[in-house]
Amino acid sequence: MFEKKTLALCETLGFEVLEETIPVSKLAEIDGAFITGTGNNILPIQSIETLTLPSTSNPIIKALMNEYTKLVESYIHSATSR
């Protein structure tokens, strides 16, 4: 469910999504990473082993985090307004 919501947010925000396997040897080339799931919304990944990632300053990840938070807040508001 969370993957679908996150992918839908990417589409809404105009972000192109490419799903591919990234070899460990290429991790140093990525601009950031995040996880999503129950209870953590979208959470930036700060490091993978000894590699530090700029995920918390990545504008795409920030935008996704903000929109996902709005989505959750909207859901909670609609559920409590019934």
mmCIF file of the N, C-alpha and C atoms, coordinates in Angstrom:
data_MODEL
# 
_entry.id   MODEL 
# 
loop_
_atom_site.group_PDB 
_atom_site.id 
_atom_site.type_symbol 
_atom_site.label_atom_id 
_atom_site.label_alt_id 
_atom_site.label_comp_id 
_atom_site.label_asym_id 
_atom_site.label_entity_id 
_atom_site.label_seq_id 
_atom_site.pdbx_PDB_ins_code 
_atom_site.Cartn_x 
_atom_site.Cartn_y 
_atom_site.Cartn_z 
_atom_site.occupancy 
_atom_site.B_iso_or_equiv 
_atom_site.pdbx_formal_charge 
_atom_site.auth_seq_id 
_atom_site.auth_comp_id 
_atom_site.auth_asym_id 
_atom_site.auth_atom_id 
_atom_site.pdbx_PDB_model_num 
ATOM 1   N N  . MET A 1 1  ? 0.821   -1.187 0.000   1.00 0.00 ? 1  MET A N  1 
ATOM 2   C CA . MET A 1 1  ? 0.000   0.000  0.000   1.00 0.00 ? 1  MET A CA 1 
ATOM 3   C C  . MET A 1 1  ? 0.869   1.257  0.000   1.00 0.00 ? 1  MET A C  1 
ATOM 4   N N  . PHE A 1 2  ? 1.885   1.320  0.847   1.00 0.00 ? 2  PHE A N  1 
ATOM 5   C CA . PHE A 1 2  ? 2.713   2.517  0.955   1.00 0.00 ? 2  PHE A CA 1 
ATOM 6   C C  . PHE A 1 2  ? 3.493   2.764  -0.334  1.00 0.00 ? 2  PHE A C  1 
ATOM 7   N N  . GLU A 1 3  ? 3.926   1.685  -0.959  1.00 0.00 ? 3  GLU A N  1 
ATOM 8   C CA . GLU A 1 3  ? 4.648   1.842  -2.229  1.00 0.00 ? 3  GLU A CA 1 
ATOM 9   C C  . GLU A 1 3  ? 3.738   2.491  -3.261  1.00 0.00 ? 3  GLU A C  1 
ATOM 10  N N  . LYS A 1 4  ? 2.479   2.053  -3.331  1.00 0.00 ? 4  LYS A N  1 
ATOM 11  C CA . LYS A 1 4  ? 1.547   2.627  -4.301  1.00 0.00 ? 4  LYS A CA 1 
ATOM 12  C C  . LYS A 1 4  ? 1.300   4.099  -4.025  1.00 0.00 ? 4  LYS A C  1 
ATOM 13  N N  . LYS A 1 5  ? 1.125   4.455  -2.761  1.00 0.00 ? 5  LYS A N  1 
ATOM 14  C CA . LYS A 1 5  ? 0.897   5.861  -2.395  1.00 0.00 ? 5  LYS A CA 1 
ATOM 15  C C  . LYS A 1 5  ? 2.128   6.705  -2.742  1.00 0.00 ? 5  LYS A C  1 
ATOM 16  N N  . THR A 1 6  ? 3.300   6.194  -2.461  1.00 0.00 ? 6  THR A N  1 
ATOM 17  C CA . THR A 1 6  ? 4.537   6.920  -2.749  1.00 0.00 ? 6  THR A CA 1 
ATOM 18  C C  . THR A 1 6  ? 4.721   7.095  -4.250  1.00 0.00 ? 6  THR A C  1 
ATOM 19  N N  . LEU A 1 7  ? 4.456   6.053  -5.017  1.00 0.00 ? 7  LEU A N  1 
ATOM 20  C CA . LEU A 1 7  ? 4.555   6.159  -6.473  1.00 0.00 ? 7  LEU A CA 1 
ATOM 21  C C  . LEU A 1 7  ? 3.529   7.139  -7.028  1.00 0.00 ? 7  LEU A C  1 
ATOM 22  N N  . ALA A 1 8  ? 2.324   7.138  -6.450  1.00 0.00 ? 8  ALA A N  1 
ATOM 23  C CA . ALA A 1 8  ? 1.296   8.086  -6.883  1.00 0.00 ? 8  ALA A CA 1 
ATOM 24  C C  . ALA A 1 8  ? 1.721   9.519  -6.568  1.00 0.00 ? 8  ALA A C  1 
ATOM 25  N N  . LEU A 1 9  ? 2.348   9.737  -5.411  1.00 0.00 ? 9  LEU A N  1 
ATOM 26  C CA . LEU A 1 9  ? 2.849   11.067 -5.074  1.00 0.00 ? 9  LEU A CA 1 
ATOM 27  C C  . LEU A 1 9  ? 3.935   11.507 -6.047  1.00 0.00 ? 9  LEU A C  1 
ATOM 28  N N  . CYS A 1 10 ? 4.808   10.596 -6.429  1.00 0.00 ? 10 CYS A N  1 
ATOM 29  C CA . CYS A 1 10 ? 5.850   10.918 -7.418  1.00 0.00 ? 10 CYS A CA 1 
ATOM 30  C C  . CYS A 1 10 ? 5.215   11.395 -8.713  1.00 0.00 ? 10 CYS A C  1 
ATOM 31  N N  . GLU A 1 11 ? 4.188   10.705 -9.142  1.00 0.00 ? 11 GLU A N  1 
ATOM 32  C CA . GLU A 1 11 ? 3.498   11.087 -10.375 1.00 0.00 ? 11 GLU A CA 1 
ATOM 33  C C  . GLU A 1 11 ? 2.849   12.459 -10.223 1.00 0.00 ? 11 GLU A C  1 
ATOM 34  N N  . THR A 1 12 ? 2.172   12.688 -9.093  1.00 0.00 ? 12 THR A N  1 
ATOM 35  C CA . THR A 1 12 ? 1.518   13.969 -8.837  1.00 0.00 ? 12 THR A CA 1 
ATOM 36  C C  . THR A 1 12 ? 2.521   15.117 -8.843  1.00 0.00 ? 12 THR A C  1 
ATOM 37  N N  . LEU A 1 13 ? 3.695   14.880 -8.271  1.00 0.00 ? 13 LEU A N  1 
ATOM 38  C CA . LEU A 1 13 ? 4.726   15.912 -8.190  1.00 0.00 ? 13 LEU A CA 1 
ATOM 39  C C  . LEU A 1 13 ? 5.560   16.029 -9.468  1.00 0.00 ? 13 LEU A C  1 
ATOM 40  N N  . GLY A 1 14 ? 5.303   15.143 -10.425 1.00 0.00 ? 14 GLY A N  1 
ATOM 41  C CA . GLY A 1 14 ? 6.012   15.200 -11.700 1.00 0.00 ? 14 GLY A CA 1 
ATOM 42  C C  . GLY A 1 14 ? 7.388   14.562 -11.696 1.00 0.00 ? 14 GLY A C  1 
ATOM 43  N N  . PHE A 1 15 ? 7.633   13.670 -10.745 1.00 0.00 ? 15 PHE A N  1 
ATOM 44  C CA . PHE A 1 15 ? 8.919   12.982 -10.668 1.00 0.00 ? 15 PHE A CA 1 
ATOM 45  C C  . PHE A 1 15 ? 8.871   11.692 -11.471 1.00 0.00 ? 15 PHE A C  1 
ATOM 46  N N  . GLU A 1 16 ? 9.842   11.490 -12.308 1.00 0.00 ? 16 GLU A N  1 
ATOM 47  C CA . GLU A 1 16 ? 9.946   10.249 -13.071 1.00 0.00 ? 16 GLU A CA 1 
ATOM 48  C C  . GLU A 1 16 ? 10.464  9.152  -12.139 1.00 0.00 ? 16 GLU A C  1 
ATOM 49  N N  . VAL A 1 17 ? 9.849   7.976  -12.213 1.00 0.00 ? 17 VAL A N  1 
ATOM 50  C CA . VAL A 1 17 ? 10.255  6.854  -11.369 1.00 0.00 ? 17 VAL A CA 1 
ATOM 51  C C  . VAL A 1 17 ? 10.843  5.756  -12.245 1.00 0.00 ? 17 VAL A C  1 
ATOM 52  N N  . LEU A 1 18 ? 12.056  5.356  -11.917 1.00 0.00 ? 18 LEU A N  1 
ATOM 53  C CA . LEU A 1 18 ? 12.699  4.222  -12.564 1.00 0.00 ? 18 LEU A CA 1 
ATOM 54  C C  . LEU A 1 18 ? 12.956  3.189  -11.486 1.00 0.00 ? 18 LEU A C  1 
ATOM 55  N N  . GLU A 1 19 ? 12.406  2.018  -11.649 1.00 0.00 ? 19 GLU A N  1 
ATOM 56  C CA . GLU A 1 19 ? 12.647  0.950  -10.683 1.00 0.00 ? 19 GLU A CA 1 
ATOM 57  C C  . GLU A 1 19 ? 13.728  0.042  -11.246 1.00 0.00 ? 19 GLU A C  1 
ATOM 58  N N  . GLU A 1 20 ? 14.857  0.010  -10.554 1.00 0.00 ? 20 GLU A N  1 
ATOM 59  C CA . GLU A 1 20 ? 15.955  -0.821 -11.004 1.00 0.00 ? 20 GLU A CA 1 
ATOM 60  C C  . GLU A 1 20 ? 16.811  -1.236 -9.812  1.00 0.00 ? 20 GLU A C  1 
ATOM 61  N N  . THR A 1 21 ? 17.537  -2.298 -9.983  1.00 0.00 ? 21 THR A N  1 
ATOM 62  C CA . THR A 1 21 ? 18.471  -2.754 -8.965  1.00 0.00 ? 21 THR A CA 1 
ATOM 63  C C  . THR A 1 21 ? 19.741  -1.928 -9.072  1.00 0.00 ? 21 THR A C  1 
ATOM 64  N N  . ILE A 1 22 ? 20.203  -1.425 -7.940  1.00 0.00 ? 22 ILE A N  1 
ATOM 65  C CA . ILE A 1 22 ? 21.433  -0.637 -7.927  1.00 0.00 ? 22 ILE A CA 1 
ATOM 66  C C  . ILE A 1 22 ? 22.537  -1.495 -7.307  1.00 0.00 ? 22 ILE A C  1 
ATOM 67  N N  . PRO A 1 23 ? 23.575  -1.784 -8.068  1.00 0.00 ? 23 PRO A N  1 
ATOM 68  C CA . PRO A 1 23 ? 24.667  -2.582 -7.507  1.00 0.00 ? 23 PRO A CA 1 
ATOM 69  C C  . PRO A 1 23 ? 25.380  -1.809 -6.389  1.00 0.00 ? 23 PRO A C  1 
ATOM 70  N N  . VAL A 1 24 ? 25.882  -2.504 -5.421  1.00 0.00 ? 24 VAL A N  1 
ATOM 71  C CA . VAL A 1 24 ? 26.602  -1.889 -4.306  1.00 0.00 ? 24 VAL A CA 1 
ATOM 72  C C  . VAL A 1 24 ? 27.710  -0.979 -4.822  1.00 0.00 ? 24 VAL A C  1 
ATOM 73  N N  . SER A 1 25 ? 28.354  -1.364 -5.885  1.00 0.00 ? 25 SER A N  1 
ATOM 74  C CA . SER A 1 25 ? 29.453  -0.564 -6.440  1.00 0.00 ? 25 SER A CA 1 
ATOM 75  C C  . SER A 1 25 ? 28.991  0.801  -6.947  1.00 0.00 ? 25 SER A C  1 
ATOM 76  N N  . LYS A 1 26 ? 27.701  0.978  -7.172  1.00 0.00 ? 26 LYS A N  1 
ATOM 77  C CA . LYS A 1 26 ? 27.162  2.239  -7.696  1.00 0.00 ? 26 LYS A CA 1 
ATOM 78  C C  . LYS A 1 26 ? 26.497  3.099  -6.615  1.00 0.00 ? 26 LYS A C  1 
ATOM 79  N N  . LEU A 1 27 ? 26.442  2.620  -5.369  1.00 0.00 ? 27 LEU A N  1 
ATOM 80  C CA . LEU A 1 27 ? 25.751  3.360  -4.314  1.00 0.00 ? 27 LEU A CA 1 
ATOM 81  C C  . LEU A 1 27 ? 26.331  4.756  -4.094  1.00 0.00 ? 27 LEU A C  1 
ATOM 82  N N  . ALA A 1 28 ? 27.619  4.916  -4.254  1.00 0.00 ? 28 ALA A N  1 
ATOM 83  C CA . ALA A 1 28 ? 28.246  6.230  -4.052  1.00 0.00 ? 28 ALA A CA 1 
ATOM 84  C C  . ALA A 1 28 ? 27.767  7.265  -5.069  1.00 0.00 ? 28 ALA A C  1 
ATOM 85  N N  . GLU A 1 29 ? 27.110  6.821  -6.125  1.00 0.00 ? 29 GLU A N  1 
ATOM 86  C CA . GLU A 1 29 ? 26.647  7.723  -7.179  1.00 0.00 ? 29 GLU A CA 1 
ATOM 87  C C  . GLU A 1 29 ? 25.217  8.224  -6.962  1.00 0.00 ? 29 GLU A C  1 
ATOM 88  N N  . ILE A 1 30 ? 24.500  7.690  -5.965  1.00 0.00 ? 30 ILE A N  1 
ATOM 89  C CA . ILE A 1 30 ? 23.106  8.091  -5.780  1.00 0.00 ? 30 ILE A CA 1 
ATOM 90  C C  . ILE A 1 30 ? 23.012  9.384  -4.978  1.00 0.00 ? 30 ILE A C  1 
ATOM 91  N N  . ASP A 1 31 ? 21.929  10.112 -5.200  1.00 0.00 ? 31 ASP A N  1 
ATOM 92  C CA . ASP A 1 31 ? 21.711  11.404 -4.545  1.00 0.00 ? 31 ASP A CA 1 
ATOM 93  C C  . ASP A 1 31 ? 20.965  11.291 -3.227  1.00 0.00 ? 31 ASP A C  1 
ATOM 94  N N  . GLY A 1 32 ? 20.514  10.100 -2.893  1.00 0.00 ? 32 GLY A N  1 
ATOM 95  C CA . GLY A 1 32 ? 19.775  9.900  -1.654  1.00 0.00 ? 32 GLY A CA 1 
ATOM 96  C C  . GLY A 1 32 ? 18.927  8.654  -1.746  1.00 0.00 ? 32 GLY A C  1 
ATOM 97  N N  . ALA A 1 33 ? 18.365  8.286  -0.603  1.00 0.00 ? 33 ALA A N  1 
ATOM 98  C CA . ALA A 1 33 ? 17.513  7.098  -0.530  1.00 0.00 ? 33 ALA A CA 1 
ATOM 99  C C  . ALA A 1 33 ? 16.528  7.279  0.617   1.00 0.00 ? 33 ALA A C  1 
ATOM 100 N N  . PHE A 1 34 ? 15.424  6.550  0.546   1.00 0.00 ? 34 PHE A N  1 
ATOM 101 C CA . PHE A 1 34 ? 14.445  6.602  1.634   1.00 0.00 ? 34 PHE A CA 1 
ATOM 102 C C  . PHE A 1 34 ? 13.739  5.267  1.742   1.00 0.00 ? 34 PHE A C  1 
ATOM 103 N N  . ILE A 1 35 ? 13.085  5.085  2.889   1.00 0.00 ? 35 ILE A N  1 
ATOM 104 C CA . ILE A 1 35 ? 12.218  3.928  3.086   1.00 0.00 ? 35 ILE A CA 1 
ATOM 105 C C  . ILE A 1 35 ? 10.831  4.449  3.420   1.00 0.00 ? 35 ILE A C  1 
ATOM 106 N N  . THR A 1 36 ? 9.843   3.627  3.221   1.00 0.00 ? 36 THR A N  1 
ATOM 107 C CA . THR A 1 36 ? 8.482   3.980  3.575   1.00 0.00 ? 36 THR A CA 1 
ATOM 108 C C  . THR A 1 36 ? 7.785   2.736  4.102   1.00 0.00 ? 36 THR A C  1 
ATOM 109 N N  . GLY A 1 37 ? 6.825   2.959  4.965   1.00 0.00 ? 37 GLY A N  1 
ATOM 110 C CA . GLY A 1 37 ? 6.088   1.838  5.534   1.00 0.00 ? 37 GLY A CA 1 
ATOM 111 C C  . GLY A 1 37 ? 5.219   2.295  6.683   1.00 0.00 ? 37 GLY A C  1 
ATOM 112 N N  . THR A 1 38 ? 4.544   1.362  7.295   1.00 0.00 ? 38 THR A N  1 
ATOM 113 C CA . THR A 1 38 ? 3.664   1.657  8.415   1.00 0.00 ? 38 THR A CA 1 
ATOM 114 C C  . THR A 1 38 ? 4.444   2.328  9.538   1.00 0.00 ? 38 THR A C  1 
ATOM 115 N N  . GLY A 1 39 ? 3.962   3.476  9.972   1.00 0.00 ? 39 GLY A N  1 
ATOM 116 C CA . GLY A 1 39 ? 4.535   4.139  11.131  1.00 0.00 ? 39 GLY A CA 1 
ATOM 117 C C  . GLY A 1 39 ? 5.714   5.041  10.872  1.00 0.00 ? 39 GLY A C  1 
ATOM 118 N N  . ASN A 1 40 ? 6.314   5.011  9.688   1.00 0.00 ? 40 ASN A N  1 
ATOM 119 C CA . ASN A 1 40 ? 7.450   5.913  9.446   1.00 0.00 ? 40 ASN A CA 1 
ATOM 120 C C  . ASN A 1 40 ? 7.257   6.809  8.235   1.00 0.00 ? 40 ASN A C  1 
ATOM 121 N N  . ASN A 1 41 ? 6.081   6.778  7.632   1.00 0.00 ? 41 ASN A N  1 
ATOM 122 C CA . ASN A 1 41 ? 5.821   7.598  6.450   1.00 0.00 ? 41 ASN A CA 1 
ATOM 123 C C  . ASN A 1 41 ? 6.971   7.443  5.454   1.00 0.00 ? 41 ASN A C  1 
ATOM 124 N N  . ILE A 1 42 ? 7.631   8.533  5.089   1.00 0.00 ? 42 ILE A N  1 
ATOM 125 C CA . ILE A 1 42 ? 8.821   8.459  4.239   1.00 0.00 ? 42 ILE A CA 1 
ATOM 126 C C  . ILE A 1 42 ? 9.991   8.922  5.091   1.00 0.00 ? 42 ILE A C  1 
ATOM 127 N N  . LEU A 1 43 ? 10.966  8.064  5.225   1.00 0.00 ? 43 LEU A N  1 
ATOM 128 C CA . LEU A 1 43 ? 12.093  8.318  6.111   1.00 0.00 ? 43 LEU A CA 1 
ATOM 129 C C  . LEU A 1 43 ? 13.389  8.304  5.307   1.00 0.00 ? 43 LEU A C  1 
ATOM 130 N N  . PRO A 1 44 ? 14.120  9.429  5.288   1.00 0.00 ? 44 PRO A N  1 
ATOM 131 C CA . PRO A 1 44 ? 15.373  9.463  4.528   1.00 0.00 ? 44 PRO A CA 1 
ATOM 132 C C  . PRO A 1 44 ? 16.421  8.555  5.163   1.00 0.00 ? 44 PRO A C  1 
ATOM 133 N N  . ILE A 1 45 ? 17.227  7.940  4.331   1.00 0.00 ? 45 ILE A N  1 
ATOM 134 C CA . ILE A 1 45 ? 18.316  7.075  4.799   1.00 0.00 ? 45 ILE A CA 1 
ATOM 135 C C  . ILE A 1 45 ? 19.582  7.916  4.840   1.00 0.00 ? 45 ILE A C  1 
ATOM 136 N N  . GLN A 1 46 ? 20.173  8.021  6.021   1.00 0.00 ? 46 GLN A N  1 
ATOM 137 C CA . GLN A 1 46 ? 21.361  8.850  6.212   1.00 0.00 ? 46 GLN A CA 1 
ATOM 138 C C  . GLN A 1 46 ? 22.635  8.137  5.774   1.00 0.00 ? 46 GLN A C  1 
ATOM 139 N N  . SER A 1 47 ? 22.682  6.827  5.970   1.00 0.00 ? 47 SER A N  1 
ATOM 140 C CA . SER A 1 47 ? 23.899  6.112  5.586   1.00 0.00 ? 47 SER A CA 1 
ATOM 141 C C  . SER A 1 47 ? 23.591  4.657  5.272   1.00 0.00 ? 47 SER A C  1 
ATOM 142 N N  . ILE A 1 48 ? 24.451  4.088  4.464   1.00 0.00 ? 48 ILE A N  1 
ATOM 143 C CA . ILE A 1 48 ? 24.443  2.657  4.162   1.00 0.00 ? 48 ILE A CA 1 
ATOM 144 C C  . ILE A 1 48 ? 25.863  2.196  4.440   1.00 0.00 ? 48 ILE A C  1 
ATOM 145 N N  . GLU A 1 49 ? 25.987  1.427  5.505   1.00 0.00 ? 49 GLU A N  1 
ATOM 146 C CA . GLU A 1 49 ? 27.309  1.036  6.008   1.00 0.00 ? 49 GLU A CA 1 
ATOM 147 C C  . GLU A 1 49 ? 28.161  2.289  6.204   1.00 0.00 ? 49 GLU A C  1 
ATOM 148 N N  . THR A 1 50 ? 29.285  2.430  5.528   1.00 0.00 ? 50 THR A N  1 
ATOM 149 C CA . THR A 1 50 ? 30.161  3.590  5.740   1.00 0.00 ? 50 THR A CA 1 
ATOM 150 C C  . THR A 1 50 ? 29.865  4.749  4.786   1.00 0.00 ? 50 THR A C  1 
ATOM 151 N N  . LEU A 1 51 ? 28.939  4.565  3.869   1.00 0.00 ? 51 LEU A N  1 
ATOM 152 C CA . LEU A 1 51 ? 28.595  5.593  2.895   1.00 0.00 ? 51 LEU A CA 1 
ATOM 153 C C  . LEU A 1 51 ? 27.555  6.545  3.478   1.00 0.00 ? 51 LEU A C  1 
ATOM 154 N N  . THR A 1 52 ? 27.868  7.830  3.536   1.00 0.00 ? 52 THR A N  1 
ATOM 155 C CA . THR A 1 52 ? 26.915  8.840  3.991   1.00 0.00 ? 52 THR A CA 1 
ATOM 156 C C  . THR A 1 52 ? 26.162  9.379  2.786   1.00 0.00 ? 52 THR A C  1 
ATOM 157 N N  . LEU A 1 53 ? 24.844  9.450  2.913   1.00 0.00 ? 53 LEU A N  1 
ATOM 158 C CA . LEU A 1 53 ? 23.992  9.923  1.819   1.00 0.00 ? 53 LEU A CA 1 
ATOM 159 C C  . LEU A 1 53 ? 23.402  11.286 2.164   1.00 0.00 ? 53 LEU A C  1 
ATOM 160 N N  . PRO A 1 54 ? 23.242  12.166 1.172   1.00 0.00 ? 54 PRO A N  1 
ATOM 161 C CA . PRO A 1 54 ? 22.645  13.480 1.411   1.00 0.00 ? 54 PRO A CA 1 
ATOM 162 C C  . PRO A 1 54 ? 21.108  13.446 1.342   1.00 0.00 ? 54 PRO A C  1 
ATOM 163 N N  . SER A 1 55 ? 20.517  12.386 1.801   1.00 0.00 ? 55 SER A N  1 
ATOM 164 C CA . SER A 1 55 ? 19.074  12.190 1.663   1.00 0.00 ? 55 SER A CA 1 
ATOM 165 C C  . SER A 1 55 ? 18.246  13.276 2.345   1.00 0.00 ? 55 SER A C  1 
ATOM 166 N N  . THR A 1 56 ? 18.686  13.744 3.509   1.00 0.00 ? 56 THR A N  1 
ATOM 167 C CA . THR A 1 56 ? 17.891  14.733 4.241   1.00 0.00 ? 56 THR A CA 1 
ATOM 168 C C  . THR A 1 56 ? 17.886  16.101 3.564   1.00 0.00 ? 56 THR A C  1 
ATOM 169 N N  . SER A 1 57 ? 18.846  16.365 2.693   1.00 0.00 ? 57 SER A N  1 
ATOM 170 C CA . SER A 1 57 ? 18.864  17.641 1.982   1.00 0.00 ? 57 SER A CA 1 
ATOM 171 C C  . SER A 1 57 ? 18.421  17.497 0.524   1.00 0.00 ? 57 SER A C  1 
ATOM 172 N N  . ASN A 1 58 ? 18.064  16.290 0.118   1.00 0.00 ? 58 ASN A N  1 
ATOM 173 C CA . ASN A 1 58 ? 17.636  16.047 -1.264  1.00 0.00 ? 58 ASN A CA 1 
ATOM 174 C C  . ASN A 1 58 ? 16.244  16.663 -1.475  1.00 0.00 ? 58 ASN A C  1 
ATOM 175 N N  . PRO A 1 59 ? 16.096  17.602 -2.421  1.00 0.00 ? 59 PRO A N  1 
ATOM 176 C CA . PRO A 1 59 ? 14.808  18.275 -2.611  1.00 0.00 ? 59 PRO A CA 1 
ATOM 177 C C  . PRO A 1 59 ? 13.668  17.342 -3.029  1.00 0.00 ? 59 PRO A C  1 
ATOM 178 N N  . ILE A 1 60 ? 13.972  16.296 -3.746  1.00 0.00 ? 60 ILE A N  1 
ATOM 179 C CA . ILE A 1 60 ? 12.923  15.353 -4.146  1.00 0.00 ? 60 ILE A CA 1 
ATOM 180 C C  . ILE A 1 60 ? 12.425  14.581 -2.930  1.00 0.00 ? 60 ILE A C  1 
ATOM 181 N N  . ILE A 1 61 ? 13.342  14.109 -2.119  1.00 0.00 ? 61 ILE A N  1 
ATOM 182 C CA . ILE A 1 61 ? 12.943  13.370 -0.913  1.00 0.00 ? 61 ILE A CA 1 
ATOM 183 C C  . ILE A 1 61 ? 12.194  14.288 0.045   1.00 0.00 ? 61 ILE A C  1 
ATOM 184 N N  . LYS A 1 62 ? 12.653  15.532 0.182   1.00 0.00 ? 62 LYS A N  1 
ATOM 185 C CA . LYS A 1 62 ? 11.951  16.502 1.033   1.00 0.00 ? 62 LYS A CA 1 
ATOM 186 C C  . LYS A 1 62 ? 10.516  16.715 0.552   1.00 0.00 ? 62 LYS A C  1 
ATOM 187 N N  . ALA A 1 63 ? 10.351  16.891 -0.759  1.00 0.00 ? 63 ALA A N  1 
ATOM 188 C CA . ALA A 1 63 ? 9.012   17.110 -1.324  1.00 0.00 ? 63 ALA A CA 1 
ATOM 189 C C  . ALA A 1 63 ? 8.121   15.902 -1.082  1.00 0.00 ? 63 ALA A C  1 
ATOM 190 N N  . LEU A 1 64 ? 8.661   14.709 -1.282  1.00 0.00 ? 64 LEU A N  1 
ATOM 191 C CA . LEU A 1 64 ? 7.878   13.493 -1.031  1.00 0.00 ? 64 LEU A CA 1 
ATOM 192 C C  . LEU A 1 64 ? 7.489   13.385 0.435   1.00 0.00 ? 64 LEU A C  1 
ATOM 193 N N  . MET A 1 65 ? 8.430   13.687 1.331   1.00 0.00 ? 65 MET A N  1 
ATOM 194 C CA . MET A 1 65 ? 8.137   13.630 2.766   1.00 0.00 ? 65 MET A CA 1 
ATOM 195 C C  . MET A 1 65 ? 7.008   14.599 3.124   1.00 0.00 ? 65 MET A C  1 
ATOM 196 N N  . ASN A 1 66 ? 7.083   15.826 2.607   1.00 0.00 ? 66 ASN A N  1 
ATOM 197 C CA . ASN A 1 66 ? 6.055   16.831 2.898   1.00 0.00 ? 66 ASN A CA 1 
ATOM 198 C C  . ASN A 1 66 ? 4.692   16.404 2.373   1.00 0.00 ? 66 ASN A C  1 
ATOM 199 N N  . GLU A 1 67 ? 4.647   15.946 1.137   1.00 0.00 ? 67 GLU A N  1 
ATOM 200 C CA . GLU A 1 67 ? 3.367   15.543 0.546   1.00 0.00 ? 67 GLU A CA 1 
ATOM 201 C C  . GLU A 1 67 ? 2.798   14.301 1.227   1.00 0.00 ? 67 GLU A C  1 
ATOM 202 N N  . TYR A 1 68 ? 3.661   13.375 1.603   1.00 0.00 ? 68 TYR A N  1 
ATOM 203 C CA . TYR A 1 68 ? 3.194   12.166 2.285   1.00 0.00 ? 68 TYR A CA 1 
ATOM 204 C C  . TYR A 1 68 ? 2.616   12.532 3.649   1.00 0.00 ? 68 TYR A C  1 
ATOM 205 N N  . THR A 1 69 ? 3.275   13.460 4.347   1.00 0.00 ? 69 THR A N  1 
ATOM 206 C CA . THR A 1 69 ? 2.766   13.915 5.642   1.00 0.00 ? 69 THR A CA 1 
ATOM 207 C C  . THR A 1 69 ? 1.400   14.560 5.477   1.00 0.00 ? 69 THR A C  1 
ATOM 208 N N  . LYS A 1 70 ? 1.236   15.387 4.449   1.00 0.00 ? 70 LYS A N  1 
ATOM 209 C CA . LYS A 1 70 ? -0.068  15.999 4.177   1.00 0.00 ? 70 LYS A CA 1 
ATOM 210 C C  . LYS A 1 70 ? -1.126  14.937 3.897   1.00 0.00 ? 70 LYS A C  1 
ATOM 211 N N  . LEU A 1 71 ? -0.758  13.918 3.144   1.00 0.00 ? 71 LEU A N  1 
ATOM 212 C CA . LEU A 1 71 ? -1.681  12.835 2.828   1.00 0.00 ? 71 LEU A CA 1 
ATOM 213 C C  . LEU A 1 71 ? -2.137  12.112 4.093   1.00 0.00 ? 71 LEU A C  1 
ATOM 214 N N  . VAL A 1 72 ? -1.202  11.804 4.980   1.00 0.00 ? 72 VAL A N  1 
ATOM 215 C CA . VAL A 1 72 ? -1.532  11.122 6.233   1.00 0.00 ? 72 VAL A CA 1 
ATOM 216 C C  . VAL A 1 72 ? -2.405  12.019 7.108   1.00 0.00 ? 72 VAL A C  1 
ATOM 217 N N  . GLU A 1 73 ? -2.040  13.296 7.220   1.00 0.00 ? 73 GLU A N  1 
ATOM 218 C CA . GLU A 1 73 ? -2.826  14.229 8.033   1.00 0.00 ? 73 GLU A CA 1 
ATOM 219 C C  . GLU A 1 73 ? -4.249  14.365 7.496   1.00 0.00 ? 73 GLU A C  1 
ATOM 220 N N  . SER A 1 74 ? -4.386  14.403 6.189   1.00 0.00 ? 74 SER A N  1 
ATOM 221 C CA . SER A 1 74 ? -5.709  14.477 5.570   1.00 0.00 ? 74 SER A CA 1 
ATOM 222 C C  . SER A 1 74 ? -6.533  13.235 5.887   1.00 0.00 ? 74 SER A C  1 
ATOM 223 N N  . TYR A 1 75 ? -5.893  12.078 5.817   1.00 0.00 ? 75 TYR A N  1 
ATOM 224 C CA . TYR A 1 75 ? -6.570  10.822 6.128   1.00 0.00 ? 75 TYR A CA 1 
ATOM 225 C C  . TYR A 1 75 ? -7.021  10.809 7.594   1.00 0.00 ? 75 TYR A C  1 
ATOM 226 N N  . ILE A 1 76 ? -6.145  11.221 8.485   1.00 0.00 ? 76 ILE A N  1 
ATOM 227 C CA . ILE A 1 76 ? -6.483  11.240 9.921   1.00 0.00 ? 76 ILE A CA 1 
ATOM 228 C C  . ILE A 1 76 ? -7.617  12.223 10.181  1.00 0.00 ? 76 ILE A C  1 
ATOM 229 N N  . HIS A 1 77 ? -7.544  13.394 9.552   1.00 0.00 ? 77 HIS A N  1 
ATOM 230 C CA . HIS A 1 77 ? -8.605  14.398 9.729   1.00 0.00 ? 77 HIS A CA 1 
ATOM 231 C C  . HIS A 1 77 ? -9.954  13.877 9.234   1.00 0.00 ? 77 HIS A C  1 
ATOM 232 N N  . SER A 1 78 ? -9.953  13.228 8.079   1.00 0.00 ? 78 SER A N  1 
ATOM 233 C CA . SER A 1 78 ? -11.213 12.708 7.538   1.00 0.00 ? 78 SER A CA 1 
ATOM 234 C C  . SER A 1 78 ? -11.752 11.567 8.387   1.00 0.00 ? 78 SER A C  1 
ATOM 235 N N  . ALA A 1 79 ? -10.861 10.765 8.962   1.00 0.00 ? 79 ALA A N  1 
ATOM 236 C CA . ALA A 1 79 ? -11.294 9.643  9.806   1.00 0.00 ? 79 ALA A CA 1 
ATOM 237 C C  . ALA A 1 79 ? -11.862 10.129 11.141  1.00 0.00 ? 79 ALA A C  1 
ATOM 238 N N  . THR A 1 80 ? -11.315 11.210 11.679  1.00 0.00 ? 80 THR A N  1 
ATOM 239 C CA . THR A 1 80 ? -11.787 11.717 12.975  1.00 0.00 ? 80 THR A CA 1 
ATOM 240 C C  . THR A 1 80 ? -12.989 12.649 12.819  1.00 0.00 ? 80 THR A C  1 
ATOM 241 N N  . SER A 1 81 ? -13.266 13.071 11.614  1.00 0.00 ? 81 SER A N  1 
ATOM 242 C CA . SER A 1 81 ? -14.396 13.981 11.364  1.00 0.00 ? 81 SER A CA 1 
ATOM 243 C C  . SER A 1 81 ? -15.706 13.234 11.138  1.00 0.00 ? 81 SER A C  1 
ATOM 244 N N  . ARG A 1 82 ? -15.640 11.941 11.097  1.00 0.00 ? 82 ARG A N  1 
ATOM 245 C CA . ARG A 1 82 ? -16.870 11.155 10.819  1.00 0.00 ? 82 ARG A CA 1 
ATOM 246 C C  . ARG A 1 82 ? -17.763 11.083 12.015  1.00 0.00 ? 82 ARG A C  1 
# 
